[in-house]
Amino acid sequence: ALYVIDEQQLSIIDKYEGLANIRMRIKVLVKSDFGEHYAYTHVSSRPREHVPPTKQYLALLTKGLKQLGYGDKIIMNVINEATKR
């Protein structure tokens, strides 16, 4: 899913992502049903080391997936992948 957010909201996401310490924000070109768009995503600043998301971030992610209509099986797969070491 793509969202239009303002700078304040982006700063909040950066905080949850652990920007500067764990992850870094990059601009990417993504394709949607409505064409191509530039968007920000966060990637690990230490790609060889898995850093699981915080409980708070995982709760927000789960809530968003539910709001978008994803089923329990997919949500559990996301949680399992995000938290495995």
PyMOL CGO cylinders between C-alpha atoms (Angstrom):
from pymol import cmd
from pymol.cgo import CYLINDER

trace = [
    CYLINDER, 0.00, 0.00, 0.00, 1.11, 3.53, -0.70, 0.3, 1, 1, 1, 1, 1, 1,
    CYLINDER, 1.11, 3.53, -0.70, 0.18, 6.46, 1.52, 0.3, 1, 1, 1, 1, 1, 1,
    CYLINDER, 0.18, 6.46, 1.52, 0.45, 10.22, 1.13, 0.3, 1, 1, 1, 1, 1, 1,
    CYLINDER, 0.45, 10.22, 1.13, 1.92, 11.59, 4.35, 0.3, 1, 1, 1, 1, 1, 1,
    CYLINDER, 1.92, 11.59, 4.35, 3.38, 14.91, 5.45, 0.3, 1, 1, 1, 1, 1, 1,
    CYLINDER, 3.38, 14.91, 5.45, 6.85, 15.65, 6.83, 0.3, 1, 1, 1, 1, 1, 1,
    CYLINDER, 6.85, 15.65, 6.83, 5.69, 15.37, 10.45, 0.3, 1, 1, 1, 1, 1, 1,
    CYLINDER, 5.69, 15.37, 10.45, 4.24, 11.91, 9.83, 0.3, 1, 1, 1, 1, 1, 1,
    CYLINDER, 4.24, 11.91, 9.83, 7.42, 10.89, 7.99, 0.3, 1, 1, 1, 1, 1, 1,
    CYLINDER, 7.42, 10.89, 7.99, 9.48, 11.99, 11.01, 0.3, 1, 1, 1, 1, 1, 1,
    CYLINDER, 9.48, 11.99, 11.01, 7.32, 9.81, 13.27, 0.3, 1, 1, 1, 1, 1, 1,
    CYLINDER, 7.32, 9.81, 13.27, 7.89, 6.82, 10.99, 0.3, 1, 1, 1, 1, 1, 1,
    CYLINDER, 7.89, 6.82, 10.99, 11.64, 7.54, 11.00, 0.3, 1, 1, 1, 1, 1, 1,
    CYLINDER, 11.64, 7.54, 11.00, 11.56, 7.43, 14.80, 0.3, 1, 1, 1, 1, 1, 1,
    CYLINDER, 11.56, 7.43, 14.80, 9.81, 4.06, 14.85, 0.3, 1, 1, 1, 1, 1, 1,
    CYLINDER, 9.81, 4.06, 14.85, 12.18, 2.70, 12.20, 0.3, 1, 1, 1, 1, 1, 1,
    CYLINDER, 12.18, 2.70, 12.20, 15.21, 3.69, 14.28, 0.3, 1, 1, 1, 1, 1, 1,
    CYLINDER, 15.21, 3.69, 14.28, 16.58, 5.94, 11.55, 0.3, 1, 1, 1, 1, 1, 1,
    CYLINDER, 16.58, 5.94, 11.55, 20.32, 6.68, 11.85, 0.3, 1, 1, 1, 1, 1, 1,
    CYLINDER, 20.32, 6.68, 11.85, 20.89, 3.80, 14.22, 0.3, 1, 1, 1, 1, 1, 1,
    CYLINDER, 20.89, 3.80, 14.22, 19.34, 0.75, 12.63, 0.3, 1, 1, 1, 1, 1, 1,
    CYLINDER, 19.34, 0.75, 12.63, 17.63, 1.65, 9.37, 0.3, 1, 1, 1, 1, 1, 1,
    CYLINDER, 17.63, 1.65, 9.37, 17.95, 4.30, 6.71, 0.3, 1, 1, 1, 1, 1, 1,
    CYLINDER, 17.95, 4.30, 6.71, 15.28, 5.90, 4.57, 0.3, 1, 1, 1, 1, 1, 1,
    CYLINDER, 15.28, 5.90, 4.57, 15.68, 5.61, 0.80, 0.3, 1, 1, 1, 1, 1, 1,
    CYLINDER, 15.68, 5.61, 0.80, 13.60, 6.82, -2.12, 0.3, 1, 1, 1, 1, 1, 1,
    CYLINDER, 13.60, 6.82, -2.12, 12.41, 4.11, -4.51, 0.3, 1, 1, 1, 1, 1, 1,
    CYLINDER, 12.41, 4.11, -4.51, 10.27, 3.89, -7.64, 0.3, 1, 1, 1, 1, 1, 1,
    CYLINDER, 10.27, 3.89, -7.64, 7.27, 1.62, -7.05, 0.3, 1, 1, 1, 1, 1, 1,
    CYLINDER, 7.27, 1.62, -7.05, 4.54, 0.38, -9.37, 0.3, 1, 1, 1, 1, 1, 1,
    CYLINDER, 4.54, 0.38, -9.37, 0.88, 0.36, -8.36, 0.3, 1, 1, 1, 1, 1, 1,
    CYLINDER, 0.88, 0.36, -8.36, -2.42, -0.18, -10.12, 0.3, 1, 1, 1, 1, 1, 1,
    CYLINDER, -2.42, -0.18, -10.12, -2.35, 3.56, -10.81, 0.3, 1, 1, 1, 1, 1, 1,
    CYLINDER, -2.35, 3.56, -10.81, 1.12, 3.78, -12.35, 0.3, 1, 1, 1, 1, 1, 1,
    CYLINDER, 1.12, 3.78, -12.35, 4.63, 4.44, -11.09, 0.3, 1, 1, 1, 1, 1, 1,
    CYLINDER, 4.63, 4.44, -11.09, 5.31, 6.57, -8.03, 0.3, 1, 1, 1, 1, 1, 1,
    CYLINDER, 5.31, 6.57, -8.03, 8.32, 7.60, -5.98, 0.3, 1, 1, 1, 1, 1, 1,
    CYLINDER, 8.32, 7.60, -5.98, 8.05, 6.52, -2.36, 0.3, 1, 1, 1, 1, 1, 1,
    CYLINDER, 8.05, 6.52, -2.36, 10.18, 6.24, 0.72, 0.3, 1, 1, 1, 1, 1, 1,
    CYLINDER, 10.18, 6.24, 0.72, 11.04, 2.95, 2.35, 0.3, 1, 1, 1, 1, 1, 1,
    CYLINDER, 11.04, 2.95, 2.35, 13.37, 1.99, 5.15, 0.3, 1, 1, 1, 1, 1, 1,
    CYLINDER, 13.37, 1.99, 5.15, 16.15, -0.55, 4.79, 0.3, 1, 1, 1, 1, 1, 1,
    CYLINDER, 16.15, -0.55, 4.79, 18.66, -1.93, 7.25, 0.3, 1, 1, 1, 1, 1, 1,
    CYLINDER, 18.66, -1.93, 7.25, 21.84, 0.07, 7.65, 0.3, 1, 1, 1, 1, 1, 1,
    CYLINDER, 21.84, 0.07, 7.65, 23.41, -3.25, 8.69, 0.3, 1, 1, 1, 1, 1, 1,
    CYLINDER, 23.41, -3.25, 8.69, 22.16, -5.62, 5.97, 0.3, 1, 1, 1, 1, 1, 1,
    CYLINDER, 22.16, -5.62, 5.97, 23.97, -8.69, 7.33, 0.3, 1, 1, 1, 1, 1, 1,
    CYLINDER, 23.97, -8.69, 7.33, 22.38, -8.34, 10.76, 0.3, 1, 1, 1, 1, 1, 1,
    CYLINDER, 22.38, -8.34, 10.76, 18.63, -8.96, 11.25, 0.3, 1, 1, 1, 1, 1, 1,
    CYLINDER, 18.63, -8.96, 11.25, 17.10, -6.36, 13.53, 0.3, 1, 1, 1, 1, 1, 1,
    CYLINDER, 17.10, -6.36, 13.53, 13.56, -7.30, 14.53, 0.3, 1, 1, 1, 1, 1, 1,
    CYLINDER, 13.56, -7.30, 14.53, 10.97, -4.52, 14.73, 0.3, 1, 1, 1, 1, 1, 1,
    CYLINDER, 10.97, -4.52, 14.73, 9.92, -3.16, 18.11, 0.3, 1, 1, 1, 1, 1, 1,
    CYLINDER, 9.92, -3.16, 18.11, 6.70, -4.47, 19.64, 0.3, 1, 1, 1, 1, 1, 1,
    CYLINDER, 6.70, -4.47, 19.64, 5.10, -1.06, 19.07, 0.3, 1, 1, 1, 1, 1, 1,
    CYLINDER, 5.10, -1.06, 19.07, 6.05, -0.99, 15.39, 0.3, 1, 1, 1, 1, 1, 1,
    CYLINDER, 6.05, -0.99, 15.39, 4.90, -4.57, 14.85, 0.3, 1, 1, 1, 1, 1, 1,
    CYLINDER, 4.90, -4.57, 14.85, 1.55, -3.68, 16.47, 0.3, 1, 1, 1, 1, 1, 1,
    CYLINDER, 1.55, -3.68, 16.47, 1.15, -0.73, 14.07, 0.3, 1, 1, 1, 1, 1, 1,
    CYLINDER, 1.15, -0.73, 14.07, 2.07, -2.91, 11.12, 0.3, 1, 1, 1, 1, 1, 1,
    CYLINDER, 2.07, -2.91, 11.12, -0.42, -5.59, 12.17, 0.3, 1, 1, 1, 1, 1, 1,
    CYLINDER, -0.42, -5.59, 12.17, -3.16, -2.99, 12.63, 0.3, 1, 1, 1, 1, 1, 1,
    CYLINDER, -3.16, -2.99, 12.63, -2.48, -1.60, 9.16, 0.3, 1, 1, 1, 1, 1, 1,
    CYLINDER, -2.48, -1.60, 9.16, -2.57, -5.04, 7.55, 0.3, 1, 1, 1, 1, 1, 1,
    CYLINDER, -2.57, -5.04, 7.55, -5.93, -5.75, 9.22, 0.3, 1, 1, 1, 1, 1, 1,
    CYLINDER, -5.93, -5.75, 9.22, -7.31, -2.39, 8.05, 0.3, 1, 1, 1, 1, 1, 1,
    CYLINDER, -7.31, -2.39, 8.05, -6.24, -3.25, 4.51, 0.3, 1, 1, 1, 1, 1, 1,
    CYLINDER, -6.24, -3.25, 4.51, -8.15, -6.53, 4.70, 0.3, 1, 1, 1, 1, 1, 1,
    CYLINDER, -8.15, -6.53, 4.70, -5.30, -9.02, 4.98, 0.3, 1, 1, 1, 1, 1, 1,
    CYLINDER, -5.30, -9.02, 4.98, -6.22, -12.33, 6.59, 0.3, 1, 1, 1, 1, 1, 1,
    CYLINDER, -6.22, -12.33, 6.59, -4.83, -13.85, 9.77, 0.3, 1, 1, 1, 1, 1, 1,
    CYLINDER, -4.83, -13.85, 9.77, -2.62, -16.32, 7.88, 0.3, 1, 1, 1, 1, 1, 1,
    CYLINDER, -2.62, -16.32, 7.88, -0.79, -13.58, 5.97, 0.3, 1, 1, 1, 1, 1, 1,
    CYLINDER, -0.79, -13.58, 5.97, -0.50, -11.43, 9.09, 0.3, 1, 1, 1, 1, 1, 1,
    CYLINDER, -0.50, -11.43, 9.09, 1.02, -14.34, 11.04, 0.3, 1, 1, 1, 1, 1, 1,
    CYLINDER, 1.02, -14.34, 11.04, 3.49, -14.96, 8.19, 0.3, 1, 1, 1, 1, 1, 1,
    CYLINDER, 3.49, -14.96, 8.19, 4.56, -11.30, 8.33, 0.3, 1, 1, 1, 1, 1, 1,
    CYLINDER, 4.56, -11.30, 8.33, 4.97, -11.44, 12.12, 0.3, 1, 1, 1, 1, 1, 1,
    CYLINDER, 4.97, -11.44, 12.12, 6.95, -14.69, 11.93, 0.3, 1, 1, 1, 1, 1, 1,
    CYLINDER, 6.95, -14.69, 11.93, 9.29, -13.36, 9.23, 0.3, 1, 1, 1, 1, 1, 1,
    CYLINDER, 9.29, -13.36, 9.23, 9.79, -10.05, 11.02, 0.3, 1, 1, 1, 1, 1, 1,
    CYLINDER, 9.79, -10.05, 11.02, 10.62, -11.62, 14.36, 0.3, 1, 1, 1, 1, 1, 1,
    CYLINDER, 10.62, -11.62, 14.36, 12.72, -14.61, 13.37, 0.3, 1, 1, 1, 1, 1, 1,
    CYLINDER, 12.72, -14.61, 13.37, 16.39, -14.41, 14.19, 0.3, 1, 1, 1, 1, 1, 1,
]
cmd.load_cgo(trace, "trace")
